Amino acid sequence: MSLALACLSPAPATAAPEPFRFGYLTDASGPMQGTFKATLDGFQLYVDQLNKAGGVKGRPFEIQVRDIQSDTQRSVNAVQELSAADVLAILGLAVSNTHAAVYASAEKLGLPVVAAYPANIPLALPPASPNAFASGLIFSVTGEVAGKLARQVSPKGKTLVCLGFESPGSILACEAATKSAAANGFTKVESIIVPLTQRDFRGVADKVLALNPDVVTDCFGRGHVVSLLPALGAAGYDGVYLNMESGIGIDALRDAVRDAPDIKLFTYSRYIVDGQGPGSQAEALRTAAKAAGVKELLTYHAAGWALGLVVSDAARKCAEPCDRAAFTKALEQVSVDTGGLSGAPITFSPTDHYGATAYRLYQYDHAKKTFAAVGEWLPATSSPAIAKK
C-alpha cells in the first residue's frame, strides 16, 4: 500500500536554473531617446533568440532595464539599485556626460560596465580601467577615422567643420576629427559645439556657411541631424556632409536631406547600415527583426546584437561560480566573430577592453534615395595616434 502511494506521489519539482542577471541603462524617455533605444531593442532581439535556444550553459539571460534619461544622478541611482538586485554587470549607458559617474560608482561595487552604442569616454582603451569595457564607439577613435574619410570624400578639400553637442564624447569626437583632418591635409579646421537640446539650426547653418567648408562632419544625435540638414540645405550649403552613424537611421537621413539635393551626403559606421551585408549574424539579425515586426533596421540594432554576442561569450567563459569578479575576468577573454555585423571581430584583453575596430563609408544617391557602401572596411586601432598628440 505504501509503495502504491509512493508511486502516485508527485515527483519533486525541478528548480529553475539560476539566470545570468544583467542591468541595462538607457535613455528611453529623455532628450536622447531617439538615439539610444534601438541599441536596447537590438540587444533584446538577441537575448530573446538566445533564451529560446536554452540560454548559456542552460541558464537564461535576465535583463533589468533602467530608463536613466541621460541624467547623471538617475544613472548613479540605477547602478546602486541594480547592484542590490545582484546583477553581474551593467550594460548599455546613455549620453557620455553620464559615463564617468557610472563607471566610478560601478567600480566601487565591483561591477564591470560594458558600454554599448554609440558613445563612450576612453576608459576602455589601453591601459584600460579595471571595470570599463565598450563595444560601441569611442570618439577619439571615431574622430580619427572621420579625418581620414574626409580626405577620401574630398580629395582637394581645404576646410573642415565639425559639429558636436555639449557632452564629453561629442566634444572629444570633434577634437579628434579636426586634428585628424589637419593631419590629412586640411589647412583650416573648426568645431562648433551646440547645447544638447538644440533643435533650431538656422543660426548654426549661417555660422557653418561663413566658414565656407569643403566638408562638414558631426557627432550628433538623431534629433540634431534631422533639424540641421534642412537648415544647411536652405542656407545653400552644397559641399560634403560626412555623418557619423550614431543611431540616426537611413530613413531619418533620407527625410532630412530631401529638400537639400545639392548636399553630398555620406555616412560612416562601425556596424552595418540599414541591415546591409552578408554574414551569419547579419542574417540572424534580419530574420529576428522581421519576425518581431521591426520596420527599419538601424545601425543601433546591429550594435545591440553585437553587445549580445559579447555578453554571451563572456558568460560561456565565466568560471563557476560566476560572480562579478569571474565575469570581469571572462570579459577580458572575449573574442567574437561579428558575422558580418562589422568588418572586425570584437576582442578584449586584460589591458585593452575595446580592441581593434573597422568602419565603412556609405554614399547617398539622391535620385535613387538609397545609400550604397563605398570601398571596403577601414580598420582602426584601439590606440589612436591623433588622440595622443
TADA-V715610 format. One record per residue. N is the residue number from 1. RES is the residue in three letters. OMEGA is omega in radians with two decimals (999 if undefined). D_FIRST is the distance of its C-alpha to the first C-alpha in Angstrom with 2 decimals. Layout:
n:N res:RES omega:OMEGA d_first:D_FIRST
n:N res:RES omega:OMEGA d_first:D_FIRST
This chain:
n:1 res:MET omega:-3.14 d_first:0.00
n:2 res:SER omega:3.12 d_first:3.75
n:3 res:LEU omega:3.13 d_first:5.34
n:4 res:ALA omega:3.13 d_first:5.14
n:5 res:LEU omega:3.13 d_first:6.25
n:6 res:ALA omega:-3.13 d_first:8.52
n:7 res:CYS omega:-3.13 d_first:9.93
n:8 res:LEU omega:-3.12 d_first:10.78
n:9 res:SER omega:-3.14 d_first:12.42
n:10 res:PRO omega:3.11 d_first:16.18
n:11 res:ALA omega:3.12 d_first:18.02
n:12 res:PRO omega:-3.12 d_first:20.45
n:13 res:ALA omega:3.09 d_first:23.83
n:14 res:THR omega:-3.11 d_first:26.57
n:15 res:ALA omega:3.10 d_first:29.58
n:16 res:ALA omega:3.14 d_first:32.75
n:17 res:PRO omega:3.11 d_first:35.45
n:18 res:GLU omega:-3.11 d_first:38.16
n:19 res:PRO omega:2.85 d_first:41.27
n:20 res:PHE omega:-3.00 d_first:44.76
n:21 res:ARG omega:-3.12 d_first:46.43
n:22 res:PHE omega:2.99 d_first:50.17
n:23 res:GLY omega:-3.13 d_first:52.74
n:24 res:TYR omega:3.10 d_first:55.40
n:25 res:LEU omega:3.12 d_first:58.71
n:26 res:THR omega:2.98 d_first:60.82
n:27 res:ASP omega:-3.10 d_first:63.50
n:28 res:ALA omega:-3.10 d_first:61.88
n:29 res:SER omega:-3.12 d_first:64.14
n:30 res:GLY omega:-3.03 d_first:67.12
n:31 res:PRO omega:-3.10 d_first:70.53
n:32 res:MET omega:-3.08 d_first:69.25
n:33 res:GLN omega:3.14 d_first:66.22
n:34 res:GLY omega:-3.11 d_first:67.86
n:35 res:THR omega:-2.91 d_first:68.04
n:36 res:PHE omega:-2.99 d_first:64.68
n:37 res:LYS omega:-3.09 d_first:61.94
n:38 res:ALA omega:3.08 d_first:62.00
n:39 res:THR omega:3.07 d_first:61.04
n:40 res:LEU omega:3.14 d_first:57.86
n:41 res:ASP omega:3.11 d_first:57.25
n:42 res:GLY omega:3.10 d_first:57.69
n:43 res:PHE omega:-3.14 d_first:55.42
n:44 res:GLN omega:3.03 d_first:52.68
n:45 res:LEU omega:3.13 d_first:53.10
n:46 res:TYR omega:-3.10 d_first:52.43
n:47 res:VAL omega:3.11 d_first:49.43
n:48 res:ASP omega:3.13 d_first:47.86
n:49 res:GLN omega:3.14 d_first:48.20
n:50 res:LEU omega:-3.10 d_first:46.94
n:51 res:ASN omega:3.08 d_first:43.78
n:52 res:LYS omega:-3.13 d_first:43.11
n:53 res:ALA omega:3.08 d_first:43.32
n:54 res:GLY omega:3.11 d_first:40.75
n:55 res:GLY omega:3.10 d_first:43.13
n:56 res:VAL omega:-3.07 d_first:44.16
n:57 res:LYS omega:-3.13 d_first:41.68
n:58 res:GLY omega:-3.11 d_first:38.98
n:59 res:ARG omega:3.13 d_first:40.21
n:60 res:PRO omega:2.98 d_first:41.92
n:61 res:PHE omega:3.02 d_first:45.24
n:62 res:GLU omega:-3.07 d_first:45.42
n:63 res:ILE omega:3.08 d_first:48.98
n:64 res:GLN omega:-3.02 d_first:50.14
n:65 res:VAL omega:3.04 d_first:53.54
n:66 res:ARG omega:3.07 d_first:56.24
n:67 res:ASP omega:-3.05 d_first:59.38
n:68 res:ILE omega:2.99 d_first:62.08
n:69 res:GLN omega:-3.12 d_first:65.03
n:70 res:SER omega:-3.14 d_first:67.18
n:71 res:ASP omega:-3.04 d_first:67.48
n:72 res:THR omega:-3.10 d_first:67.51
n:73 res:GLN omega:3.08 d_first:65.98
n:74 res:ARG omega:3.13 d_first:63.16
n:75 res:SER omega:3.14 d_first:62.56
n:76 res:VAL omega:3.11 d_first:62.36
n:77 res:ASN omega:-3.13 d_first:60.07
n:78 res:ALA omega:3.09 d_first:57.76
n:79 res:VAL omega:3.13 d_first:57.63
n:80 res:GLN omega:3.14 d_first:56.58
n:81 res:GLU omega:-3.10 d_first:53.87
n:82 res:LEU omega:3.05 d_first:52.50
n:83 res:SER omega:3.11 d_first:52.54
n:84 res:ALA omega:3.10 d_first:50.44
n:85 res:ALA omega:3.03 d_first:48.01
n:86 res:ASP omega:3.06 d_first:47.62
n:87 res:VAL omega:3.12 d_first:49.25
n:88 res:LEU omega:-3.05 d_first:50.23
n:89 res:ALA omega:3.02 d_first:53.65
n:90 res:ILE omega:-3.12 d_first:56.05
n:91 res:LEU omega:2.99 d_first:57.17
n:92 res:GLY omega:-3.04 d_first:59.82
n:93 res:LEU omega:-3.11 d_first:62.49
n:94 res:ALA omega:-3.03 d_first:65.31
n:95 res:VAL omega:-2.91 d_first:69.09
n:96 res:SER omega:3.09 d_first:70.40
n:97 res:ASN omega:3.05 d_first:71.80
n:98 res:THR omega:-2.91 d_first:68.24
n:99 res:HIS omega:-3.07 d_first:67.37
n:100 res:ALA omega:-3.13 d_first:68.92
n:101 res:ALA omega:3.11 d_first:67.12
n:102 res:VAL omega:-3.13 d_first:63.76
n:103 res:TYR omega:-3.11 d_first:64.16
n:104 res:ALA omega:3.14 d_first:65.31
n:105 res:SER omega:-3.12 d_first:62.50
n:106 res:ALA omega:-3.13 d_first:59.85
n:107 res:GLU omega:3.11 d_first:61.32
n:108 res:LYS omega:-3.11 d_first:60.96
n:109 res:LEU omega:-3.12 d_first:57.25
n:110 res:GLY omega:-3.10 d_first:56.80
n:111 res:LEU omega:2.97 d_first:56.21
n:112 res:PRO omega:3.13 d_first:57.65
n:113 res:VAL omega:3.07 d_first:59.38
n:114 res:VAL omega:3.13 d_first:59.79
n:115 res:ALA omega:-3.13 d_first:62.52
n:116 res:ALA omega:-3.03 d_first:62.47
n:117 res:TYR omega:0.20 d_first:65.23
n:118 res:PRO omega:-2.76 d_first:68.03
n:119 res:ALA omega:2.93 d_first:69.46
n:120 res:ASN omega:2.98 d_first:69.00
n:121 res:ILE omega:-2.87 d_first:71.39
n:122 res:PRO omega:-3.08 d_first:72.03
n:123 res:LEU omega:-3.13 d_first:69.59
n:124 res:ALA omega:3.13 d_first:67.56
n:125 res:LEU omega:-3.12 d_first:70.66
n:126 res:PRO omega:-0.08 d_first:71.40
n:127 res:PRO omega:-2.98 d_first:71.33
n:128 res:ALA omega:2.97 d_first:68.28
n:129 res:SER omega:-2.97 d_first:66.97
n:130 res:PRO omega:-3.03 d_first:63.64
n:131 res:ASN omega:-2.99 d_first:61.44
n:132 res:ALA omega:3.10 d_first:63.62
n:133 res:PHE omega:3.14 d_first:62.74
n:134 res:ALA omega:3.07 d_first:64.00
n:135 res:SER omega:-3.14 d_first:63.44
n:136 res:GLY omega:3.14 d_first:65.97
n:137 res:LEU omega:2.86 d_first:69.69
n:138 res:ILE omega:-2.83 d_first:71.58
n:139 res:PHE omega:3.01 d_first:74.93
n:140 res:SER omega:3.06 d_first:77.13
n:141 res:VAL omega:-3.09 d_first:75.91
n:142 res:THR omega:3.12 d_first:76.10
n:143 res:GLY omega:3.09 d_first:79.57
n:144 res:GLU omega:3.10 d_first:80.85
n:145 res:VAL omega:-3.12 d_first:79.58
n:146 res:ALA omega:3.13 d_first:81.33
n:147 res:GLY omega:3.11 d_first:84.68
n:148 res:LYS omega:-3.13 d_first:84.31
n:149 res:LEU omega:3.09 d_first:83.30
n:150 res:ALA omega:3.09 d_first:86.12
n:151 res:ARG omega:3.14 d_first:88.60
n:152 res:GLN omega:-3.07 d_first:86.95
n:153 res:VAL omega:3.10 d_first:87.20
n:154 res:SER omega:-3.00 d_first:90.67
n:155 res:PRO omega:-3.11 d_first:92.52
n:156 res:LYS omega:-3.08 d_first:95.76
n:157 res:GLY omega:-3.13 d_first:94.35
n:158 res:LYS omega:-3.03 d_first:95.95
n:159 res:THR omega:3.09 d_first:94.19
n:160 res:LEU omega:3.05 d_first:90.48
n:161 res:VAL omega:3.08 d_first:88.97
n:162 res:CYS omega:3.12 d_first:85.38
n:163 res:LEU omega:3.11 d_first:83.74
n:164 res:GLY omega:3.10 d_first:80.91
n:165 res:PHE omega:-2.97 d_first:79.44
n:166 res:GLU omega:2.97 d_first:79.06
n:167 res:SER omega:-3.10 d_first:76.08
n:168 res:PRO omega:-3.10 d_first:76.14
n:169 res:GLY omega:-3.11 d_first:74.75
n:170 res:SER omega:3.11 d_first:77.14
n:171 res:ILE omega:3.11 d_first:80.14
n:172 res:LEU omega:3.14 d_first:79.16
n:173 res:ALA omega:-3.14 d_first:78.88
n:174 res:CYS omega:3.07 d_first:82.42
n:175 res:GLU omega:-3.14 d_first:83.77
n:176 res:ALA omega:-3.11 d_first:82.35
n:177 res:ALA omega:-3.12 d_first:83.43
n:178 res:THR omega:3.08 d_first:87.01
n:179 res:LYS omega:3.13 d_first:87.33
n:180 res:SER omega:3.11 d_first:85.92
n:181 res:ALA omega:3.10 d_first:88.25
n:182 res:ALA omega:3.12 d_first:91.21
n:183 res:ALA omega:-3.14 d_first:90.16
n:184 res:ASN omega:2.93 d_first:90.08
n:185 res:GLY omega:3.06 d_first:93.63
n:186 res:PHE omega:-3.04 d_first:93.53
n:187 res:THR omega:3.09 d_first:96.52
n:188 res:LYS omega:3.14 d_first:95.45
n:189 res:VAL omega:-3.13 d_first:91.94
n:190 res:GLU omega:3.01 d_first:90.86
n:191 res:SER omega:3.01 d_first:87.69
n:192 res:ILE omega:-3.09 d_first:87.21
n:193 res:ILE omega:-3.08 d_first:84.32
n:194 res:VAL omega:3.08 d_first:83.22
n:195 res:PRO omega:3.11 d_first:80.83
n:196 res:LEU omega:-3.06 d_first:77.13
n:197 res:THR omega:-3.12 d_first:77.49
n:198 res:GLN omega:3.07 d_first:80.67
n:199 res:ARG omega:3.05 d_first:80.65
n:200 res:ASP omega:-3.02 d_first:84.35
n:201 res:PHE omega:-3.14 d_first:85.84
n:202 res:ARG omega:3.11 d_first:89.31
n:203 res:GLY omega:3.11 d_first:90.94
n:204 res:VAL omega:3.12 d_first:88.96
n:205 res:ALA omega:3.11 d_first:90.11
n:206 res:ASP omega:3.11 d_first:93.70
n:207 res:LYS omega:3.13 d_first:93.30
n:208 res:VAL omega:-3.09 d_first:91.88
n:209 res:LEU omega:3.12 d_first:94.75
n:210 res:ALA omega:3.12 d_first:97.30
n:211 res:LEU omega:3.09 d_first:96.12
n:212 res:ASN omega:-3.07 d_first:96.62
n:213 res:PRO omega:2.96 d_first:93.60
n:214 res:ASP omega:-3.14 d_first:92.97
n:215 res:VAL omega:2.93 d_first:89.25
n:216 res:VAL omega:3.06 d_first:87.03
n:217 res:THR omega:-3.02 d_first:83.62
n:218 res:ASP omega:2.83 d_first:80.89
n:219 res:CYS omega:-2.99 d_first:77.81
n:220 res:PHE omega:2.98 d_first:76.70
n:221 res:GLY omega:-3.08 d_first:73.71
n:222 res:ARG omega:-3.10 d_first:73.24
n:223 res:GLY omega:3.12 d_first:74.97
n:224 res:HIS omega:-3.02 d_first:78.00
n:225 res:VAL omega:-3.10 d_first:78.59
n:226 res:VAL omega:3.05 d_first:78.27
n:227 res:SER omega:-3.06 d_first:80.94
n:228 res:LEU omega:-3.02 d_first:83.16
n:229 res:LEU omega:3.07 d_first:83.70
n:230 res:PRO omega:3.13 d_first:85.19
n:231 res:ALA omega:3.09 d_first:87.44
n:232 res:LEU omega:3.12 d_first:88.66
n:233 res:GLY omega:-3.14 d_first:89.32
n:234 res:ALA omega:3.13 d_first:91.23
n:235 res:ALA omega:3.08 d_first:93.29
n:236 res:GLY omega:3.13 d_first:94.33
n:237 res:TYR omega:-3.13 d_first:92.45
n:238 res:ASP omega:3.11 d_first:92.56
n:239 res:GLY omega:-3.12 d_first:91.47
n:240 res:VAL omega:2.96 d_first:88.18
n:241 res:TYR omega:-3.10 d_first:85.09
n:242 res:LEU omega:-3.08 d_first:82.53
n:243 res:ASN omega:2.98 d_first:79.22
n:244 res:MET omega:-3.10 d_first:76.45
n:245 res:GLU omega:-3.14 d_first:73.25
n:246 res:SER omega:3.10 d_first:71.26
n:247 res:GLY omega:-3.11 d_first:69.18
n:248 res:ILE omega:-3.13 d_first:72.10
n:249 res:GLY omega:-3.10 d_first:70.89
n:250 res:ILE omega:-3.13 d_first:72.89
n:251 res:ASP omega:3.14 d_first:72.96
n:252 res:ALA omega:3.11 d_first:74.30
n:253 res:LEU omega:-3.14 d_first:76.98
n:254 res:ARG omega:-3.14 d_first:77.95
n:255 res:ASP omega:-3.07 d_first:78.38
n:256 res:ALA omega:-3.08 d_first:80.19
n:257 res:VAL omega:-3.07 d_first:82.79
n:258 res:ARG omega:-3.11 d_first:83.27
n:259 res:ASP omega:3.12 d_first:86.62
n:260 res:ALA omega:-3.02 d_first:87.72
n:261 res:PRO omega:-3.12 d_first:88.45
n:262 res:ASP omega:3.10 d_first:90.85
n:263 res:ILE omega:3.10 d_first:88.30
n:264 res:LYS omega:-2.96 d_first:87.19
n:265 res:LEU omega:3.02 d_first:83.48
n:266 res:PHE omega:2.97 d_first:81.28
n:267 res:THR omega:3.09 d_first:77.86
n:268 res:TYR omega:-2.95 d_first:76.17
n:269 res:SER omega:3.01 d_first:72.58
n:270 res:ARG omega:3.14 d_first:70.22
n:271 res:TYR omega:-3.03 d_first:67.58
n:272 res:ILE omega:3.13 d_first:68.10
n:273 res:VAL omega:3.05 d_first:69.87
n:274 res:ASP omega:3.14 d_first:68.66
n:275 res:GLY omega:-3.04 d_first:65.79
n:276 res:GLN omega:2.97 d_first:68.39
n:277 res:GLY omega:3.13 d_first:67.94
n:278 res:PRO omega:3.07 d_first:65.78
n:279 res:GLY omega:-3.04 d_first:62.86
n:280 res:SER omega:-3.12 d_first:59.07
n:281 res:GLN omega:3.07 d_first:58.51
n:282 res:ALA omega:3.13 d_first:61.30
n:283 res:GLU omega:3.12 d_first:59.74
n:284 res:ALA omega:3.09 d_first:56.25
n:285 res:LEU omega:3.14 d_first:57.80
n:286 res:ARG omega:-3.14 d_first:59.63
n:287 res:THR omega:-3.13 d_first:56.50
n:288 res:ALA omega:-3.14 d_first:54.42
n:289 res:ALA omega:3.13 d_first:57.31
n:290 res:LYS omega:3.14 d_first:57.80
n:291 res:ALA omega:-3.12 d_first:54.12
n:292 res:ALA omega:3.12 d_first:54.34
n:293 res:GLY omega:3.11 d_first:57.52
n:294 res:VAL omega:-3.04 d_first:59.87
n:295 res:LYS omega:-3.13 d_first:63.37
n:296 res:GLU omega:3.10 d_first:65.42
n:297 res:LEU omega:3.13 d_first:64.34
n:298 res:LEU omega:2.99 d_first:66.07
n:299 res:THR omega:-3.14 d_first:66.73
n:300 res:TYR omega:3.08 d_first:64.43
n:301 res:HIS omega:3.11 d_first:61.48
n:302 res:ALA omega:3.13 d_first:62.19
n:303 res:ALA omega:3.09 d_first:62.53
n:304 res:GLY omega:3.08 d_first:59.22
n:305 res:TRP omega:3.11 d_first:57.50
n:306 res:ALA omega:3.06 d_first:59.23
n:307 res:LEU omega:3.09 d_first:57.95
n:308 res:GLY omega:3.09 d_first:54.42
n:309 res:LEU omega:-3.14 d_first:55.17
n:310 res:VAL omega:-3.06 d_first:56.43
n:311 res:VAL omega:3.14 d_first:53.48
n:312 res:SER omega:3.08 d_first:50.86
n:313 res:ASP omega:3.10 d_first:52.78
n:314 res:ALA omega:3.13 d_first:52.74
n:315 res:ALA omega:3.12 d_first:49.00
n:316 res:ARG omega:-3.08 d_first:48.38
n:317 res:LYS omega:-3.07 d_first:50.62
n:318 res:CYS omega:-3.13 d_first:49.32
n:319 res:ALA omega:3.13 d_first:47.89
n:320 res:GLU omega:-0.06 d_first:44.50
n:321 res:PRO omega:-2.99 d_first:43.92
n:322 res:CYS omega:3.08 d_first:46.30
n:323 res:ASP omega:-3.06 d_first:48.15
n:324 res:ARG omega:-3.14 d_first:51.62
n:325 res:ALA omega:3.14 d_first:53.51
n:326 res:ALA omega:-3.14 d_first:51.62
n:327 res:PHE omega:3.07 d_first:52.12
n:328 res:THR omega:3.11 d_first:55.83
n:329 res:LYS omega:3.13 d_first:56.11
n:330 res:ALA omega:3.08 d_first:54.35
n:331 res:LEU omega:3.14 d_first:56.84
n:332 res:GLU omega:3.08 d_first:59.63
n:333 res:GLN omega:-3.08 d_first:58.25
n:334 res:VAL omega:3.03 d_first:58.07
n:335 res:SER omega:-2.98 d_first:59.62
n:336 res:VAL omega:2.95 d_first:59.13
n:337 res:ASP omega:-3.06 d_first:60.68
n:338 res:THR omega:3.00 d_first:61.51
n:339 res:GLY omega:3.10 d_first:61.31
n:340 res:GLY omega:3.10 d_first:64.47
n:341 res:LEU omega:3.12 d_first:64.01
n:342 res:SER omega:-3.12 d_first:66.87
n:343 res:GLY omega:3.14 d_first:69.34
n:344 res:ALA omega:3.02 d_first:67.91
n:345 res:PRO omega:3.03 d_first:64.54
n:346 res:ILE omega:-3.05 d_first:63.22
n:347 res:THR omega:3.08 d_first:63.28
n:348 res:PHE omega:3.05 d_first:62.97
n:349 res:SER omega:3.14 d_first:63.78
n:350 res:PRO omega:-3.12 d_first:63.78
n:351 res:THR omega:-3.10 d_first:67.37
n:352 res:ASP omega:-3.09 d_first:67.46
n:353 res:HIS omega:3.14 d_first:64.87
n:354 res:TYR omega:3.07 d_first:66.56
n:355 res:GLY omega:3.11 d_first:67.87
n:356 res:ALA omega:-3.14 d_first:70.28
n:357 res:THR omega:3.07 d_first:70.36
n:358 res:ALA omega:-3.09 d_first:72.20
n:359 res:TYR omega:3.12 d_first:73.83
n:360 res:ARG omega:-3.13 d_first:74.95
n:361 res:LEU omega:3.09 d_first:77.87
n:362 res:TYR omega:-3.14 d_first:77.79
n:363 res:GLN omega:-3.13 d_first:80.85
n:364 res:TYR omega:3.06 d_first:81.01
n:365 res:ASP omega:-3.09 d_first:82.85
n:366 res:HIS omega:-3.10 d_first:84.28
n:367 res:ALA omega:-3.11 d_first:84.99
n:368 res:LYS omega:-3.11 d_first:81.54
n:369 res:LYS omega:3.14 d_first:79.78
n:370 res:THR omega:3.01 d_first:77.58
n:371 res:PHE omega:3.08 d_first:77.12
n:372 res:ALA omega:3.13 d_first:77.39
n:373 res:ALA omega:3.11 d_first:76.75
n:374 res:VAL omega:3.11 d_first:79.92
n:375 res:GLY omega:-3.11 d_first:79.84
n:376 res:GLU omega:3.10 d_first:77.01
n:377 res:TRP omega:3.11 d_first:74.83
n:378 res:LEU omega:-3.11 d_first:76.93
n:379 res:PRO omega:3.09 d_first:75.29
n:380 res:ALA omega:3.14 d_first:75.43
n:381 res:THR omega:3.09 d_first:74.66
n:382 res:SER omega:3.07 d_first:72.82
n:383 res:SER omega:-3.07 d_first:76.06
n:384 res:PRO omega:-3.08 d_first:78.57
n:385 res:ALA omega:-3.07 d_first:82.11
n:386 res:ILE omega:-3.07 d_first:83.61
n:387 res:ALA omega:-3.08 d_first:81.29
n:388 res:LYS omega:-3.09 d_first:82.40
n:389 res:LYS omega:999 d_first:86.11
